[in-house]
Amino acid sequence: MAADHLTDWIKWARFTKLRHFVTLADTVERNIAHILQWFTSRLSNRVMEGTSSMIVEIIRRARGFSDVENLISMCYLVSARRRPT
C-alpha cells in the first residue's frame, strides 16, 4: 500500500514538471527501497544523530582535548547521564 502511494506521488511530481519536484521525485525513486523499509522495521537514525550532536557539543565546549582518551572519557561521562528513550 505504501509503495503504491509513493509510486503515485513520484508520477504526480514528475507530471508537474516543476524542477524541484522532479528532482525530489528522482531522489525518492533512487531511495524507495530504504524509504519503504521503514514501514516494516520502524528503525531510524535518531539515536546516532543524537549521539553525534552530543559529541560535537562536547568538543565545542572543551575547545579540543590534549589526547583522544580524554575525549572518549568525556563522551562516556556525558552519555551515562542521558536516559535512553
N, C-alpha and C positions, 0 to 999 in steps of 0.2 A: 504494500500500500504506500509506504513512504517513498519507495523507488518510483512508483508511478507518478506521485505528486511532484517529486523532484525532476523527473524527466519532463513532465508537462511544463514546469516552471522554466526549465532550460529552453524548451522550444519557444515559449512565450517571450523570454528575454531576448532570444535571437530574432524573433519576429519584430520586436520593437525597433530594431536597427539602431538603438541608442548605444553609442560606443562603450560606455561604462557598463551597461547591462550585458552587452555581448562579451566583453572581457570577463565579467563576473561569471557568466554562463560557461565560458571556456574553463575557468578555474574550477568551478563546481563540477563540471563534467570530468576533468582530469582527476579530481579527488573524490568522486562519487562513492567509490568503494569504502574509503575511510569515513566519509560522512555517514553512510548507511550502517557501518559497523557500530556506530554509537548507539543505534536503536536496539541492538542486541546485547551489547556489553555494558553500556552506560558508563564507560570509563572516560575520563578526561585528563588533561594535563594540569589541572588546577593545583595539585599538590606540588608538582615540580615548579610551576610558575611562582608559587608562594615561597618555596624554598630558595629559589634563585633570587627573588627580590629581597629576602631576608639576608642572604649572603652579601648582596650588593650594598645593603644598608650597613652591615657590619663593617665592610671595607671602607665605606664612606665615612662612618663615624670615627674609625680608628686612624684614618689617613695613612693607611699602609701598616704593614706588620714587619718586624725585623726578620721573621722567618715564617715559613708556611705552617709550622707546627702551632704557632700562636694563633694563626687564622683558624685552623681546624679546631683547636680547643675552644675558641670563642664561638664558633658555629655550633658545636655540641652544647655549650653552655646556654646559648640563646634558644636553640631548638628544644632543649629539655624543658624550658618554661612554657612552651607552646603546647596547647592541648589539641589532639587530633580531632578533626570534625567528622 
